[in-house]
Amino acid sequence: TLTMQLVKNLFLSPKRAFSRKVAEAVLALRIEQIFKKDQILELYLNQVYWGHNTYGVQTAAQTYFAKPASDLTLAESAMMAGLIQSPEALSPLVDLKAATRRQHDVLHRMVELKWITPQEEAAARKQPIKLGKRTSFQSSEMPYVTDAVVEELTKKFGRDAVLKGGMRIQTTIDSRLQRIGEDTARRWIQTLNYEGVYADQMAIVSVDPRTHFIKAMVGGINYKKSQFNRAMNAQRQPGSSFKPFIYYAAFASGKYTPDSTVYDSPVNYPDGNETYSPRNYDGTFAGAITIRKALEISRNVPAVKLGQEVGLNKVIEICRSLGIKSPIDPVISLPLGAVDLTPLEMAGAYATFASNGWYSDPTLIVQVTDSSGNVLLDNTPKPRLVLDSWAAASLNDTLQGVVSRGTATAAQIGRPAAGKTGTTSSERDIWFVGYVPQLATAVWVGNDNYRPLGYGATGGHFVAPIWRDYMQQALQGVPVENFKPASEFDRP
């Protein structure tokens, strides 16, 4: 019966067993004692899968006919009722002829049951069907997220299994943070243009350092204009926001602390047939300087020197342990961000700094079950320690100084926060990647065609305020938490 199908979908596993049938019958009987038939039907219609990633009769009506369920005609209702048997194969968006044949079966059965007259059946058969737009996810409020979830599912289960449908997906996304992120991106792209930063795109992505669950993902300004997900797939140069990887490597070597002295002085390196001479943003040199100060004011020369000292292949190895999969070459200028990385890679890596070295693979999916409740995928975090905790805590301490008194004072949010600005040569990409112990967020601003953003466009001046705006809203109601000091861990 329909009630028993509802019981199966809601409560029971699909195992065929006598005990299962007994439980099914008992629960069905109890439901029929508690609920009226109309209520049971409503529960069923909102539980059953309707095809095209759609659950709930209201959403299905919008998907297939672009109208609420209460406005469906007899012809449309009969077509929807016919879908339940095999929603993908009988979808009018896929095969209108098959859907119409099934609709006729439903109408004929309604006549047999004397629910409608033969005249009403004939009229419904003649009524033209006007379908909604042909898209599987037209009702999605978070299209970048939906596409990314489908991509992740396809990698796990294959395209055919995903298209077949029937999966129930619990995502990691916090809908409140997602709305805040989308609103922040829309508002700030207009503000940037008004302030003379000629950017047409932005990406925002947040990762929970405790689980590495992706909590928000804004892949661009307008999904309808461009479905390219920049948060996941745009490989852009991170500029100075790459420097923390160098300084972490220095701390992990055991030879340096945040207060160690480095030298911001002229240096030349052979680079093929040429010589590479790193320069600072302002063209000056500061001489002897602590690592803490060098990172706070984002000096380039000490970072390049440290890169040579610790070894760039070691830095690349660290990046791989942080889940960064983009190609990285050990070029001399790597410490200054001479590499293309995605915002998600940056957010995931910084989240690992925030957790003092504990890493899980970032994901959008918590769990996938089939329509009977069988677990197909369980992404319960399985964190592993991939960094030296003393070195990570030392980096966290140093990066807090970037926010409190360095290049990112515009990112101050009234609680302990750490992060790093990034600006590429010719101002084509500007970044701020920052975090508190409970949330790491990367914000990237740029143009898809790599057009320069304009003279003076820096991550500290223009992107740090975007991060601050987003994080202040995202962290409302979240307790203030301090970073663990390096003194709690053994130094390598």
C-alpha positions in Angstrom: 0.0 0.0 0.0 1.0 3.6 -0.3 1.3 3.8 3.5 3.7 0.8 3.5 5.8 2.5 0.8 5.9 5.6 3.0 7.1 3.5 6.0 9.8 1.9 3.8 11.0 5.3 2.6 11.0 6.9 6.1 12.0 4.3 8.5 13.3 1.0 7.2 16.2 -0.5 5.3 15.6 -2.3 2.0 16.6 -5.7 3.3 14.1 -8.4 2.3 13.2 -10.3 5.5 10.2 -11.6 7.3 11.0 -9.4 10.3 11.2 -6.4 8.0 7.7 -7.1 6.6 6.2 -7.4 10.1 7.8 -4.1 11.1 6.5 -2.5 7.9 2.9 -3.7 8.6 2.9 -2.6 12.2 4.3 0.8 11.4 1.8 1.2 8.6 -1.1 0.3 10.8 0.1 2.8 13.5 0.4 5.6 10.9 -3.1 4.9 9.6 -4.4 5.2 13.2 -2.7 8.5 13.8 -3.0 10.3 10.4 -5.9 10.9 8.1 -5.6 9.6 4.5 -5.1 13.1 3.1 -2.2 13.6 5.6 -0.6 10.3 4.6 -0.9 11.2 1.0 0.7 14.6 1.6 3.6 12.9 3.5 4.1 10.5 0.7 4.1 13.1 -2.1 6.6 15.2 -0.2 8.9 12.2 0.5 8.9 10.5 -2.9 11.5 11.2 -5.5 10.1 13.1 -8.6 13.2 13.0 -10.8 15.7 15.7 -11.8 17.1 16.1 -8.3 13.6 17.0 -7.1 11.8 16.0 -3.9 8.5 17.4 -2.7 5.4 17.8 -4.9 5.6 21.6 -4.8 9.2 21.6 -6.1 8.2 19.1 -8.7 5.3 21.2 -10.0 7.7 24.1 -10.3 10.3 22.0 -12.1 8.0 20.4 -14.6 5.3 23.1 -15.1 6.7 26.3 -13.6 3.6 26.7 -11.3 2.6 25.8 -7.7 1.0 22.4 -7.2 -2.3 24.1 -6.3 -2.5 25.5 -9.8 -2.0 22.2 -11.7 -4.7 21.2 -14.2 -6.1 17.7 -14.3 -3.9 16.9 -17.3 -0.7 18.1 -15.5 -1.7 16.3 -12.3 -2.2 13.0 -14.1 1.2 13.4 -15.8 2.9 14.1 -12.5 1.1 11.1 -10.8 2.5 8.9 -13.6 6.0 10.0 -12.9 6.3 8.2 -9.6 6.8 4.8 -11.1 10.0 5.8 -12.9 10.6 9.5 -12.6 13.6 9.8 -14.9 12.4 7.5 -17.7 8.9 9.0 -17.7 10.0 12.6 -17.3 8.2 14.9 -19.9 11.5 16.9 -20.0 13.2 13.7 -21.3 10.5 11.9 -23.2 7.2 13.7 -23.6 5.7 10.8 -25.6 6.4 8.3 -22.8 5.1 10.7 -20.2 1.9 11.3 -22.2 1.3 7.5 -22.6 1.6 7.2 -18.8 -0.6 10.2 -18.3 -3.3 8.5 -20.4 -3.0 5.3 -18.2 -3.6 7.4 -15.1 -6.6 9.2 -16.6 -8.2 6.0 -17.7 -7.7 4.5 -14.3 -9.4 7.6 -12.7 -12.4 7.0 -15.0 -12.6 3.3 -13.9 -12.5 4.5 -10.2 -15.3 7.0 -11.1 -13.1 9.9 -9.9 -13.6 11.7 -13.2 -16.1 11.4 -16.0 -15.2 10.1 -19.5 -15.8 13.7 -20.8 -13.2 15.0 -18.3 -10.7 12.4 -19.4 -11.2 13.3 -23.0 -10.7 17.0 -22.3 -7.6 16.4 -20.3 -6.1 14.2 -23.1 -6.6 17.1 -25.5 -5.2 19.8 -23.3 -1.7 20.9 -24.5 1.1 20.5 -22.0 3.3 23.5 -21.4 6.5 22.5 -19.7 8.9 24.5 -17.6 12.4 25.3 -18.7 14.5 22.2 -19.4 17.0 22.2 -16.6 17.6 19.7 -13.9 18.3 22.3 -11.2 16.2 25.3 -12.1 14.8 25.5 -8.6 18.2 25.5 -6.9 18.9 28.5 -4.7 22.6 27.7 -4.7 23.5 26.8 -8.3 27.3 26.9 -7.9 27.0 24.6 -4.9 24.5 22.3 -6.7 26.8 21.9 -9.7 29.8 21.2 -7.4 27.9 18.6 -5.5 26.9 16.9 -8.7 30.5 17.0 -9.8 31.6 15.4 -6.6 28.9 12.7 -6.8 29.9 12.0 -10.4 33.5 11.3 -9.4 32.3 8.9 -6.7 29.5 7.1 -8.4 29.7 7.8 -12.2 27.5 10.0 -14.4 24.8 7.3 -15.0 24.2 6.7 -11.4 23.8 10.4 -10.7 21.5 11.0 -13.7 19.3 8.1 -12.6 18.6 9.9 -9.4 17.2 8.6 -6.1 20.1 9.8 -4.0 19.5 11.8 -0.9 22.4 14.2 -0.2 23.2 15.9 3.0 25.6 18.8 2.2 28.1 20.6 4.4 26.9 24.0 3.3 25.5 26.4 5.9 22.6 28.1 4.1 23.0 31.2 6.2 26.7 31.6 5.4 25.9 30.9 1.8 23.4 33.7 1.6 25.8 36.0 3.4 28.5 35.1 0.9 26.4 35.7 -2.2 25.0 39.0 -0.8 28.6 40.1 0.1 29.9 39.3 -3.4 27.1 41.2 -5.2 27.4 44.3 -3.0 31.2 44.5 -3.0 31.7 44.1 -6.7 29.7 47.2 -7.2 31.6 49.0 -4.5 34.9 48.0 -6.0 33.9 49.3 -9.4 32.8 52.6 -7.8 36.2 52.9 -6.1 38.1 52.4 -9.3 38.9 48.7 -9.1 37.8 47.3 -12.5 36.9 43.7 -11.5 34.1 41.7 -12.9 34.4 38.6 -10.7 34.8 37.5 -7.1 35.0 34.1 -5.3 34.4 33.4 -1.6 34.8 30.0 0.0 34.7 29.0 3.7 36.1 25.9 5.3 35.5 24.7 8.9 39.0 23.9 10.3 37.6 21.3 12.7 36.0 19.2 9.9 37.3 20.6 6.6 33.6 20.8 5.6 33.0 23.5 3.0 30.5 25.9 4.7 30.0 28.4 1.9 31.0 28.6 -1.7 30.4 31.6 -4.0 31.7 30.7 -7.4 31.1 34.0 -9.1 28.9 37.1 -9.2 26.1 35.9 -11.5 25.5 32.2 -12.2 23.1 33.0 -15.1 25.8 34.8 -16.9 28.6 32.4 -16.1 28.4 28.9 -14.6 32.2 28.7 -14.1 32.9 28.0 -10.5 35.9 30.2 -9.7 36.0 29.1 -6.0 36.7 25.5 -7.0 38.2 25.8 -10.5 39.8 29.2 -11.1 43.6 28.7 -10.9 45.0 32.2 -10.1 48.2 33.5 -8.7 47.9 34.0 -5.0 50.7 36.6 -4.7 51.9 37.2 -1.1 49.1 35.0 0.3 51.5 32.1 -0.6 54.2 33.4 1.8 52.8 31.5 4.8 53.8 28.2 3.2 57.4 29.4 3.1 57.3 30.6 6.7 55.7 27.5 8.0 58.5 25.4 6.3 61.0 27.6 8.1 59.4 27.1 11.5 59.0 23.4 10.9 62.8 23.1 10.1 63.4 23.9 13.8 65.9 26.6 12.8 63.6 29.6 13.0 61.0 31.2 15.3 58.8 34.2 14.6 61.4 36.4 16.3 64.4 35.1 14.3 66.2 37.7 12.2 66.2 37.6 8.4 67.8 40.1 6.1 65.8 42.3 3.8 68.7 43.3 1.5 69.6 43.1 -2.2 70.3 39.7 -3.6 70.8 38.1 -7.0 70.1 34.6 -8.2 71.1 33.0 -11.5 67.9 32.2 -13.5 68.8 30.5 -16.7 70.7 33.0 -18.8 69.5 35.9 -16.7 69.7 37.1 -13.1 66.7 37.2 -10.8 66.8 40.1 -8.2 63.7 40.1 -6.0 62.3 43.5 -5.0 59.8 44.7 -2.4 56.5 46.4 -3.3 57.8 49.8 -2.3 61.2 49.4 -3.9 63.1 49.8 -0.6 65.0 47.4 1.7 64.6 47.2 5.5 67.8 45.5 6.4 67.8 43.2 9.5 64.2 42.4 10.4 62.3 39.7 12.4 60.3 37.1 10.5 57.3 38.4 12.4 57.8 41.9 11.0 58.7 40.7 7.5 55.4 38.8 7.3 53.3 41.6 8.9 54.5 44.2 6.3 54.8 41.6 3.5 58.4 42.0 2.5 59.3 40.0 -0.6 63.1 39.6 -0.3 63.2 37.7 3.0 60.5 35.3 1.7 62.6 34.5 -1.4 65.7 34.0 0.7 63.9 31.7 3.1 62.5 29.8 0.2 66.1 29.0 -0.9 67.2 28.2 2.6 64.4 25.6 3.4 64.2 24.3 -0.2 61.4 24.9 -2.6 60.8 21.2 -3.1 60.2 20.9 0.6 57.6 23.8 0.3 55.9 21.9 -2.5 55.8 18.8 -0.4 54.1 20.8 2.4 51.6 22.1 -0.1 50.7 18.6 -1.2 50.2 17.5 2.4 47.7 20.4 2.7 45.6 19.0 -0.2 46.9 21.4 -2.9 46.8 19.5 -6.2 47.5 22.2 -8.7 50.8 22.0 -10.6 53.7 23.8 -8.7 57.2 24.3 -10.1 60.1 25.1 -7.8 60.9 28.5 -9.4 62.8 31.0 -7.4 59.9 33.4 -7.3 57.5 30.7 -5.9 57.5 32.3 -2.4 55.9 35.4 -4.0 53.1 33.4 -5.4 54.4 32.4 -8.9 51.9 29.5 -9.1 48.2 29.2 -10.0 46.0 27.9 -7.1 42.2 27.9 -6.5 40.4 29.8 -3.7 39.3 26.4 -2.3 42.9 25.1 -2.2 43.9 28.3 -0.3 41.0 28.1 2.1 41.6 24.4 2.8 45.3 25.0 3.4 44.8 27.9 5.8 42.1 25.9 7.6 44.8 23.4 8.4 47.0 26.1 9.8 44.0 27.1 12.0 43.6 23.6 13.3 47.4 23.4 14.2 48.1 20.9 11.4 45.0 18.6 11.4 43.7 17.9 7.9 40.8 16.2 6.2 39.9 16.3 2.5 37.6 19.3 2.0 34.1 18.2 0.9 30.6 19.5 0.1 28.9 16.2 1.1 28.3 14.9 4.6 26.4 11.8 3.6 24.6 10.2 0.7 21.8 7.6 1.1 19.5 5.9 -1.3 15.7 6.3 -1.1 15.6 3.4 1.4 18.1 4.9 3.7 21.1 2.8 2.8 24.3 4.8 3.3 26.1 5.1 0.0 28.8 7.6 1.1 29.8 8.7 4.6 32.2 11.6 4.7 32.6 11.7 8.5 35.9 13.6 9.0 38.9 11.5 9.5 41.5 14.1 10.4 45.2 13.3 10.3 48.1 15.4 11.5 50.0 16.6 8.5 51.9 19.6 9.9 54.1 20.1 12.9 51.8 21.7 15.5 54.4 24.0 17.0 55.3 25.4 13.6 51.6 25.8 12.7 50.9 27.6 16.0 53.9 29.8 15.5 52.6 30.7 12.0 49.1 31.4 13.5 50.7 33.8 16.0 52.7 35.6 13.3 49.7 35.9 10.9 47.6 37.4 13.7 50.1 40.3 13.6 49.3 40.8 9.9 45.7 41.6 10.9 46.4 43.5 14.1 49.2 45.8 12.9 50.3 44.7 9.4 48.9 44.9 5.8 45.5 43.6 6.8 44.3 45.9 9.6 41.2 46.4 7.5 40.3 42.7 8.3 40.0 43.3 12.0 36.8 41.8 13.3 37.0 42.3 17.1 38.3 38.8 17.9 41.6 37.0 17.3 42.0 36.5 13.6 44.9 35.6 11.3 45.5 35.9 7.6 47.5 37.2 4.7 46.9 39.6 1.9 47.9 38.8 -1.7 48.5 41.1 -4.7 50.0 39.9 -8.0 52.2 41.9 -10.4 50.2 44.2 -12.6 47.3 43.9 -10.1 45.6 41.1 -11.9 44.6 39.2 -8.8 44.0 40.5 -5.3 43.3 38.2 -2.3 42.7 38.0 1.4 42.8 34.6 3.0 42.1 34.6 6.7 40.7 32.6 9.6 39.6 32.2 13.2 39.8 28.8 14.9 36.3 28.0 13.8 36.3 29.2 10.1 38.8 29.9 7.3 37.7 32.0 4.3 39.4 32.9 1.1 38.3 35.9 -1.0 39.6 36.4 -4.5 38.9 39.4 -6.8 39.9 39.6 -10.5 38.8 39.4 -14.1 38.2 36.2 -16.1 40.3 37.7 -19.0 43.2 38.6 -16.6 42.7 42.4 -17.3 44.6 44.4 -14.7 42.3 45.8 -11.9 43.9 49.2 -11.8 47.0 50.8 -10.3 47.1 50.6 -6.5 44.6 47.7 -6.3 45.9 45.6 -3.3 44.5 42.8 -1.3 45.0 44.7 2.0 43.2 47.8 0.8 40.3 46.3 -1.1 39.8 42.6 -0.3 40.5 42.6 3.5 37.3 44.8 4.0 35.3 42.3 2.0 36.5 39.5 4.2 35.8 41.5 7.3 32.2 42.3 6.2 31.5 38.6 5.4 33.2 37.2 8.6 31.5 39.6 11.0 28.1 38.4 9.7 29.2 34.8 9.5 30.5 34.7 13.1 27.4 36.3 14.7 26.6 34.1 17.7 29.8 32.1 17.4 31.9 32.3 20.7 35.2 34.1 20.6 38.0 31.6 20.6 41.8 32.2 21.0 44.4 30.4 19.0 46.5 27.8 20.9 49.9 29.3 21.7 53.0 27.6 20.3 54.1 27.0 23.9 51.5 24.2 24.2 53.5 22.2 21.7 57.0 20.7 21.5 59.4 22.6 19.2 60.9 20.5 16.4 
